[in-house]
Structures are given as structure tokens and as C-alpha cells.
Amino acid sequence: MVLDSCLLILIHYIYRMLVYNETFIVDDAIVTEWLEWIKTNHIPAILATGAFDNYKALTVLDSPNEGITYCIQYQTDSIERYSDFYYKHMENIHKAHNAQFEERFALFHTLMEEIEL
């Protein structure tokens, strides 16, 4: 048990977490519908790819944009898993989102790496 804990700590320091962040700016008129769709379709589709271990959803409180800004952050410990997602799955997942909410949102995404300060 102690060995397992030490191994997990070592893995954490050797392999920093990668975070794939999607930032959506959503039209006020569709927020309720959008949140439900994201929760029941978009997030499960991304997690089903096997590229990410978990996710965190946030709202931006001081966004200068019109509409409501949401961020969804997915964590992985492997650039290979992220690359698989990016090249094999992301386009189709975003196409499904676009078909559902065309012209009523803006999206940008980034890949970030956890760092120690």
C-alpha cells in the first residue's frame, strides 16, 4: 500500500498533467438548453474517447464578453492520449456541437501543462 502511494507520487512528479481546455461563450438565450446538452452529450462523448481521466466545469465570473463564458477542463497524463483524441475524435465532437448550436456560441480550445512553481 505504501509502495503504491510512493509510486503514484513519483508518477505525478515525472508525468505532469495535461489539461485540454474548451472555453465556450454562450448566447444567454440558450444557456439552459446548452448546459443540458453539454452535460448529457458533449462531456460524455469526450470522456468516452478514453483520452481523459476526468474533467472540471467552470464559469467565468468576470468575462468581458456578451453571453456567459464556460470552461471545461479535461485532464490526461499522456500526450499520446491527447493526440489520439485530437486527430481521431475532436473534429466529429465539435461538428455535433456546431450542428446543435450553430451561430449561438463561440469556442476556443487550448492545451496546457501543469507546472510546479
N, C-alpha and C positions, 0 to 999 in steps of 0.2 A: 504494500500500500504506500509506504514512504517512498519507495523507488519509483512508483508510478507518479507520485506528486512531484518528485525531483525531475523526472523525465519531462513532464508537462511544463514545468518552469523552464527547463533548458530549451525545449522546443519553442516556447514563447519568445525567448531572447534570441534564438538563432533565426527563427522564421517570423518576421514581423507580419502583422495582419495587413491585408489589403482591404480597402473599402471602395466599393463601387457605389457612387452617389448619383442618384437621379433627383434633380430639382425640377419640380413642376410649378408653374404659375397658372392657376386655375380660375376660370371665369366664375365670379360669385354666383351666377345663376345655376350652375351645375354642380356645386360643391358636394351636396348630399349624394347625388347620383354618382359622382366621380369617386368619392370616398368608398362607397359600397362596392363599386366595380373594381377599384384598386385592391380592396381587401379580399374580395371573393375570386378575382380573376388574375390580375396583374402580378401581385406578390406571389400567390401560389404557383403561377407559371414560371416565374424566375427561380423560385426555390426548387421546383421540380427538375430543373436542369442539372442539379447536383453540384453546381459551381460554388454555391454559397452555403455557409453553415447557419446563419441567422440574419436577421435584419432589425433595423430600428427605424421608426417613422417619426418625423418631427414636423412642426410647423414653424415658420419664420415669423416672429412676433413684430419685428420692425422692418419689414420689407418695404422698399420704396416703390414697388410695382403695384399696378392695379390688379385686382384679384387677390387670391390667397395663395401664398407660397408654401409648398410642402417639399420636404426632402425625405427620401427613403434611402437608407444606407444598408448595403448588403456586405457582410464580411466573409472573407475567404483567406486561407493561409497559403494559397498556391496561385502563382501567375499562370500556370498551365490550365488550372480550372477556370480562371477568369478568361483566358484566351479562348478556351473551348466555348464558353458562353458567348463571348463577343463574336466569334466567327460563325458559330452554328445556330445560335438562338436569338440574339438580341434583335436582329432586324425583324423577324417574324413577330416577336413580342411587341415591339414598338409599332409595327403595322396594325396589329389588333387594337392597340390603344388609339392609334390615329383614326381608325375606322369608327371607333365608338365615340370619339370626342373631337373630331376634326374641327379646326379653326376656333376651338374654345379653350385652348391651353397653349402654353409654351413649355418646352422641355430642353434642359441641357444636362449632360452627364459628365462625370469626371471619375478618374481612378486615382485613389490616394493611397499612400502607405503610412502606416502608424510609425511614429518616430519616438525616440526617448529624448527628453530634454532635461 
